[in-house]
Amino acid sequence: MDILQSINDFNEAKQVIPGGVNSPVRAFGSVGGTPRFIAKGKGAYIYDEDDNEYIDFVQSWGPLIFGHANEVIESALSLAIKDGLSFGAPTEKETTLVKQIIALSGSAEKMRLVNSGTEATMSALRLARAYSNKDDIIKFEGCYHGHSDSLLVSAGSGCATFGTPSSPGVPNDITKHTFVARYNDIESVRACFEQSKNVACVIIEALAGNMGFVPADKKFMQDLRALCDEYNALLIIDEVMSGFRAGLKGAIGLYDVQADLVTYGKVIGGGMPLAAFGGRADIMDMLSPVGGVYQAGTLSGNPIAVSAGLATLLQIKANPTLYEHLEVLAKRLIKGLKEAAQSYEIPLQVDCRGSMFGFFFNQKEVKNFDDAKCSDTAMFARFHQKMLDKGVYFACSQFETGFICSAMNEMIIDEVIMKAKAVFGEITHEIESRI
Ligand code: PLP
């Protein structure tokens, strides 16, 4: 595969952009090789600057549930742009979008729009601290909630990939308020509550997508809710990735556990920078200008992002079998990958919910970040590189989640499985010929 243009683009980018990328995991650090510079996308496919075609399981890290350059979103954007990009004043569309999110998800009474998932979780934390009048928070090892100071502790994905559990520049005075529990281990959460005695909230990805794909156990989520009530702490469920991805009602719908505050991002912006946090009205009404908790944004709820979000949610609403369809494809993919790996005696753990899926090169089922870290990342890197060369674009880290979009079909999935089988064969052959 010729990737000369991507190589040139990457070298040029590195001169002016740290690491050549505007978000670290994009640099392919953990899998090696050159990140592809993408020129365009259509449906299930992306095309790099050398005009190579890839089946895309990243889908912009989750937002594009209808695939690239979706025509409905495109027309909504073209119309919105004609009326101006941003006013810094309220618009009717913001209320419509918030009403849609609330009606479809059923997870909040009031909501505020922001520009990124990082902002959503950061604001939810501030609100939880103000509401509880307590300072400490509990998060889970391997869960990522964006890069605000309080939450950049034992965060998965990019941090895991680069082996930096937290970042230089984050003051200890801030992270001393962040207690880290073990995912799917309720006793570790109780231990944090006991140690702190001052916990404002627990924040969790109920379907963890940033240590690879690791769903929480149902009982664990129920016990977590009960523990939050026992210690008078709020439960924040971070649905930035799982919201409108795992199902219409996100992870909350699958677990049937109520959150006090919930955060959304990715899908609700249809590919534009848009996120939200919401929850019980009595908590949300503590926000300025009703209450004293300050939170603001120049471009928050801008009409362009809101139009893309609305066009996405209206398509979701009009398509009641969407998530069943996406899950059928996800199940077909992971079953095929597992069987392909098994035929070469390569251990592969797989799982999916709705349109989210994951696979680990691991002997054991993965229940937490320690398990995830036991995965064979060298094997993942080889697999990733070879699949890329065959035109299949998986996320460039073992500690990420894959996404199915509605533009995919069974033929595409079967093509990927066939290629994966060939890759497992090549890897096995290479290993054997080295012995
Ligand atoms: N929360 C979760 C669960 C995420 O997966 C992410 C990003 O991947 C974030 C928060 C941060 O969102 P953003 O990258 O939009 O700031």
Residues whose N, C-alpha, C, O or C-beta is under 5 A from the ligand:
A	BS01	PLP	S116 G117 T118 Y144 H145 G146 E205 D238 V240 M241 G265
